[in-house]
Amino acid sequence: MATSAETTLARQPIPVQLGPSTVGRREFLRAGLTGLGSLSLPGMLRLRAEAGLPSANQSTAVIVIFLHGGASHLETYDPKPDAPLEYRGPYKAISSAVPGMALCELLPRHAQIADKFTLVRSMVHSGFCHGIGQQQMFTGQEVRQFQPKSSYPEFLSITNYLRGQEVRRLPNYVGVQPIPYLGAAYLGAAYEPFAVNGDPNSPDFRIPNLAGQAQQQRLKGRVDLRQSMDRFRRDLDRSGSMRAMDHYEQLACNMLTSPAAERAFDLSLEDPRVRDQYGRNAWGQQCLLARRLVEHGVDLVTTTLAGPLAGRVHNWDDHAVNHHVFDAMKFRAAAFDQAVAAIIEDIHERGLDRRVLLIVTGEFGRTPRISYAPDSASGAMQPGRDHWPNATSMLFAGCGVAAGQVIGATDRRGEEVVDRRIGVHDFLATMYRFLGIDVNGLAFRDYSGRPIPVLNDGKVIPELVGRAGMARS
């Protein structure tokens, strides 16, 4: 009788080339890894090695800093000081290190290092709610109806899938507070991010349980992960049982018990001055952990800046009923400005900018025209900004990005794009170019066996990739 894992394997999507040739050879892994899920890690590694998956450029790493709820572009990267009062808000525009690149006065540290990043001010999509906006941006599919988890794999999970045949001592893809509403869909939960929750600034923050609770029990019982790793390694060394293990079990144990895994997640090993540079708060230490992970070999990292530092509703969704938008922006701006400026400077100072691509974005901008509504708690009338996918600003740094540019523009009120309109397909085509993935004709079969193209359309943003990116073509 077939096992449940074998039955699931038989339902797996096949990577296909929509054209004269087939790229994939075997079906692969939908069985869950939630933590390290229902299919054992050794089994997953074995299937992964047998799958013969297409490969991707292994050199480029990506960090996405995600502003869940949608940050106001007017109070961050696209200020409009000449707009009418009912649009512009109370904050001034300030000059930056790049002539002509104005930023909101709430971001003075960004302004000082503007020559190390490039802004896109003209991203447009049609997703008016959070989940649809995120799913359109990260999958490239024309999602029209909200689903709590995407029906299509997002580009980081696809990259994880294509790079997954290489067995490592660390996960390929880590979500430090993962981006909500996304997922690997029909590729299988194995390709979703390894989730790191909790506050990295807390003294109680611990190394994530790479094995998952059930696996941890098999290793050494319900004990602290750090002690479990140390004891298990010593036991194996004394008994010599590693030599008797199946090859893939050995690889799994290497990953679960590796000192490299402990070091990568251990912020206490950072110089205290570096931790101070990022900010001794959740957002600063999340960004520091993201840098630390890519420095230790993790390819794909996302971190969501949400929670108490974002204000009363714990995100950037600044409707008038949720927040006084301008008070909320001022409240969160210092931690955001410090953390993002620190990681940009840090990846450059460490030479990581040659490998690491950093992206800062929310799922959309906010309505330029200020709205008013009663506060949901006090009842007092207050200003807000609502969802606005007609104009989204994004920041890019590292990985050969031609820095010090502003790509695209909105009108004087920040409502509509008037120059270099960029869609989600263009954004994703550019991401795949950086990652060395040729998506021309590449598709995966969904649960019904229907081939779904990875990307239907889109042109690489030439100003963004520069010579380094174009060389990957």
Helices and strands as residue ranges (DSSP letters): H 4-9, E 15-17, H 41-50, E 61-67, H 85-88, E 93-94, E 103-104, H 108-112, G 114-116, E 118-123, H 130-139, H 155-163, E 173-176, G 185-187, G 189-191, E 194-196, H 212-220, H 225-239, G 241-244, H 247-257, H 259-265, G 267-269, H 272-278, H 282-295, E 300-304, G 308-310, H 325-349, G 352-354, E 356-362, E 365-366, E 371-374, E 381-384, E 387-388, E 392-398, E 406-407, E 409-410, E 417-419, H 424-435, E 442-445, E 451-453, H 462-470
